[in-house]
Amino acid sequence: MTATARAALEARYQKAAKRYEASLPLEHFMDLPDHATQRKISWDSLGLLAAKRPDVHVFNELLVQYPLPRRRKPGQVVPDNMVVIYDGPLEPDLSYNTPLVKPRPFWMLEYVSKNSTRKDYVDNMRRYERDLKVPYYLLFDLRKQKLTLYRHNGKRYDALTPNSAGRLEVPELELELAILDEWVRFWHKGKLLPLPADMQRGLESARQEIAELRKQLDALKSRRHDSQ
């Protein structure tokens, strides 16, 4: 692709992204509490994974645009969360435009609500399976507590079955996932990835243990000093 052609394509995709943003109804920006909670859990957990693996990039409600055969207007979809594997920086602006970036989406995560059932199970399934051919697609129905992870076999999605631990696996990320306390949680190399509140409690506990050890050490030093 020449520099001129690339610049023209970038301008066209940016214009399409702005049109999409302007077309969104106000209720789109009114986040459901359950969806917001699950997105944050996924964001925080996968963020810890990204800290361990710099090639993992995690995005939250980012518009993805991609070419459609015989159509000038790009296809558009906004996953709840998206994971991309790429050993380099990724800094999309208004949208993630697949013709203009080297890495393709690796994993799409959608959290199903009463009003998004058709969108997630039919419309987005078609987009991810046929148009984008995303390797992994996660669907979590919060109301039904139903978790499904699909893997692309080159033609279509196959639903994966849990392993011996009762978890679904994404081996490329050394990651497992399952429902725990009504939310999707993530395990890396067999260890549950903690949430910020868990990490804070662990930090406070460690601080208390260190403070207690210091007291014991000071008491021991004092007894030794008195015995001399």
Salt bridges, closest charged atoms under 4 A:
GLU10 OE2 - ARG6 NE 3.31
ASP31 OD2 - ARG39 NH2 2.33
ASP44 OD2 - LYS40 NZ 2.78
ASP55 OD2 - ARG53 NH2 2.83
GLU61 OE2 - ARG39 NH1 3.70
ASP80 OD1 - ARG39 NH1 2.90
ASP120 OD1 - LYS119 NZ 2.89
ASP123 OD1 - ARG118 NH2 3.85
ASP131 OD2 - ARG126 NH1 3.77
ASP141 OD2 - ARG143 NH2 3.97
GLU176 OE1 - ARG167 NH1 2.80
ASP198 OD2 - ARG185 NH2 3.81
ASP198 OD1 - ARG201 NH2 2.38
GLU204 OE2 - ARG207 NH1 3.13
ASP226 OD1 - HIS225 ND1 3.87
